[in-house]
Amino acid sequence: MGLEQSHEKAVLLVEDDAMLRGILAEALADEGFPVLMAENGEQALAIASSLDGQLALVVTDVLLPEM
């Protein structure tokens, strides 16, 4: 995959560490993925339920607050 490739469906990135979340989001965006971010499980579930199947992938931390 190169920088010119884009993807229709978004990646939901769920990570409570703000620095790591930013680094991962930038890496995914550089590969052409639209990235949605959540800092906890509650936010992730709200985002996912509002998208009606428009997620390609969910990348999540193993231990999440508010789950």
C-alpha positions, 0 to 999 in steps of 0.5 A: 500500500502506498500513500496514494491508496485510499479506503472507503470504510474507516478504521476505528482506533481505540486507545486510552494513551493519547500519544500512542493513539496519535501515532497510530492514527497518523500511521493509518492515515498515511496509508490512506485509511480514514481514522476515527478515534476513541479513548475508551470503550464507551466512546468506541461503542457509541461511534461504532453503533452510529456508523451502520456498518461503515467500519473496515477494522477496529484496532483496540487496546487490550485493556480499556477503561470504561468497559 
